[in-house]
Amino acid sequence: MNSSRKQSQLSRRQLLQAGGIGALAMAAPGMVAASVNPSQGLRGQAAERSVIFVLLCGGPSHLDTWDLKPEAPEDIRGPYRPIATSIPGMRISELNTKLSTLTQHITLIRSMTHVGNISNHFDAMHHLLSGQAGAPADAPYLGSIMARVRPTERNIANYVWLIRCVGDPVFCAPNIGSGGHLGAQYMPLFVGNANNHPAMPTFRAPEELQPAVDNDRLHGRNRLLDSVNQVEQTSRSDQARATRDWDDLQHRALEMARGTGGREVFDLHRESPTVRSRYGMHPLGQNLLLARRLVEAGVNFVTVNGWTGSAPNSPGGGPPASSWDMHGSEMGMGNAFGNGSYGMGWCLPCLDEGLSALLVDLRDRGLLERTLVVVMGEFGRTPRINQPNINPGRQHWPNCWSAILAGGGIRGGAVYGETDRIAAYVKDRPVRVQDLGATILHSMGVPLEQRLSRDGFTRPASSGTPLLDLFG
């Protein structure tokens, strides 16, 4: 194709995008539609199976959350004590007061481990989210895989990410916005940021869901765009696949722009003040409420960034990525055991509040059995506390850490795996990231031997072993 022809086609497409169709179509992989009754909320649209993956970006300390070691020396065990839960013998942090009454619904994995010494956020997230150890650079993430193998039949999203990790690039896994080798049509819709999140009274649905023109004009522009696409298909036969992808996204975007259902899913004012308060009026709590609304509307996979926002009377708080990266004074983050924005005293109660409300809501609405909830960071934290007499904290630790699984066929009320006496290494039943990925796919009914690629079936969906003992 000569340069003048390229310039001509680009100009026509830019003209149409400026008219309002382009922005919608570009975001169509994450488009959401739902039937919403103002008095009853979301109605009967839930997908057969869904995942809510709560990613605690930065990596929370397992010793201060779900694998406490009260008999360890003081510079290892930290200030928190374990408390009893609704399941005899299952003990968690004293800051998890609400979650402690709901442990009959959860399985606590204490033996997560990375294969190799992966102690940076970037690689650890990449391997965790793709469900692979040694994941190739173009590995798709589990949400993209679900979008490929369990596509919805309605004009709704398959995959949504609530607040994309931003700020320092070390916190952002590379393929969260690409779909990996599966292609852009399997990327998520990103919702929210530091200046537009659901705990804010001014929170708005993504701009992609705001139609720029009325329906009549939208139909006219669609016909014009169709004619442009026909020309491009004829002249660029070597890019026919990409054009087909574009046509599919364009169709879904136009269906969304004709109605208001998608925007209503994001309208948390439709929830009662009591419900919203139960989740907590902070970014994590309100994003967990939004995640419930999304799976109730039929979204297959929702990743929730575990950002808790700034603590009251605490300046800063970091970008929407790193609440749980609690290094303490070593990186100027304050006391990891304090009540600041990078402190367990703020972050863990926020998680306790939002997660407990989510589990109760899913249970009471009949959604827990078909919704798998996963809560974890990309790695754990060092057993030994650094600089304990200044502003203490813990460093990255990939050898072992903890995760929570609930719903989705998980039987609950169990602890899986064990660490040694100071939670430094796995002692029993190690769980690799590929095993966790296989467990998630198994919960969703995805055959692990299914092979995936953009051009043919050339790569297995998972190389791990599902934890079948957790089901039933």
C-alpha positions, 0 to 999 in steps of 0.5 A: 500500500502506498503512503498516499493511500495510507494517509487517505484511509487514516484521515477517513478513520480519524474523521469518524473517530472524532464523530464518536464511534471510534472511541466506543469501538476501541473500548468494546472488548470491555463493553458492559450491558445489563438490564437494570430495574431502578427498584430491584437492581440488576436482573437475572443476567449473571454469567454461568461462572465468573471470577473476581480476582482481588489483586493486592498490588505490592504483596501483603505480608503473609505473617501479618494477615493469614499465616501468623507465627505467634511463637516466633521471635518478636522481630519476626512475628510482628505486633499482631496476634491471631484470633479464632474464626468460625472454623476451629483451628483456622486463625487469622490476624486480629485485624480481620474481625469481620472475615473471621466470622465467614471462614466457613466460606473460604479456603486459606492457601498458606503455601503459595510459592514462585518457581525461581527467585522472582522478587520484582513486582513486574515479573511476579505479577506477569507469572501470577496473572498468566497462571504460568511459571516462566511465562513468555512475554506474550502470555495472555492473562487469565481474564483474557483466556476466559474471554476467549474460551467462555465468551458471553453471548450478550453485548457485555464485557468478558473481562473488566479491570477495576483501576489499572495499576499506574505510577511506577512501571514496576507495579504493572504487569506487561499484558494487562492491556493487550490480551497477549498473543490472543489479541486485542479483542481479549483485553479488559475494559479499564474502569477508574483511576485516582481521580475517578473511582467509585468511592467518589461522589463524582464517579462516572462510567468510563467515557467509552460508555458515553455516546457522543451522538444520538442514535440516528446520527450514530446509525448514519456514521455506522453506515459510513464506517462500514463503507470504509471498512469494505474498502480496507478489506478489499485493499488489505487482504493480508490484514483481513483477520485484524479487520474482522476483529475491528468489525466485531468490536465496532458492532459491540460498541454500537449496540452499547451506545444505543442503550443506557444499561452499561452505564447503569451498571456503574451507577452505585447510587442505585445501591442503598447507603446501608449496602455501600457503607457495609463495603466501606467508603474507600476505593477498595470497598466500593470497587468490590461492590462494583465487582459484585454488580458486574458479575451480577450483570454477566461479566465473566472475569473482574480484576480488582486492584487492591488499592485502598486509597489514602488513609484519613489524615495521611497525605499521599497514599501512592498511585493506584497500585502499591498500597500493600508494598509496605517497605517501611522507612527503607522506601519512605512509606512510614510504619508498615504496622501503623495507620498510614496509607502504607500501614496494615492498620489502615489497609487490612481493615479496609480489605476486611470490610470490603471482602466480608461484605462481598462474600455475604452479598454473593452468598445472599444473592445466590451467586457465591457458588458460581463466582470464584473469589481469589484474594492475594498479592504477587508475593509475600514479605520477609520473615524478619522485620527491617529497621524495627526501631524506626519505621518498620517494614518487610521486603519482597519474599517470593518463597512463600505467601498466602491466598484466599479462595472462596466460592466457585465450587470451593468447599471452604472452611479449610487451610491448604499447605503449611509454612515453616515455623517463621513462615520463610519456606513452604513445609507442606503442599506447595502451590505454584502459580501455574497450579493456582491458574489451573485451579481457577480454570478448573473452577470455571469449567475450562479444560486444561488441555485446551490449546490456545493461540490467535492463529490456531490451537497451539498452546495449552490453557494451563501447564499446572495441576488443579487443587482438586482437594479444594472442591466438593 
